[in-house]
């Protein structure tokens, strides 16, 4: 988890990212727990049939403290 936290910090400071996103299989409970409970990701949406075998995926995001609404279009600026 230290490597993940460090990479998130670098994405926020170096690249000015507002959030990082990833996909997790709905059946991968270990990964889901790691991302939600330890690394504080939240479910953004569910992508039906995301994987080649037809399994759905959680589209998850971890929003950084610098995240703010873009005054030009009213939506979040995204960096992955």
Order of alpha helices (4+ residues) and beta strands (2+ residues): alpha-beta-alpha-beta-beta
